[in-house]
Amino acid sequence: MKNFESLYQQARQEAASYAYSTAGENVMIWPCGFAWVNIKPANGSFAKWILQKGYGRKDSYLGGVTIWVGEFNQSMKHKSAFAYKLASILSDNGIKAVADDRID
């Protein structure tokens, strides 16, 4: 079994650094919004691991498993930068991950 914990934590750390370097340190930058990463298929080993650890939830609308970005207060810039970088890192490691965001 792959070391998903190490991959996931390193990816989150890189994504957070990227979000701050892209959008700046002030996490109250407008507009407000949301961001997430969707992993498919939901029955894949990484998606199952995400569910088991409580890092994500099954997504009845999108399908797969969704990792919600709860950091960065309401800053859509930070949340989006984090989600897209996290999805990119996971994809580079063979995990089908897609980021998306929405303005509030």
Secondary structure, DSSP 8 states (H G I E B T S, - for coil): ---HHHHHHHHHHHHHHHHHHHH-S-TT-SSBEEEEEEES-TTSHHHHHHHHHTS-EE-TTT-SEEEE---STTBHHHHHHHHHHHHHHHHHTT--EEEEEEE-
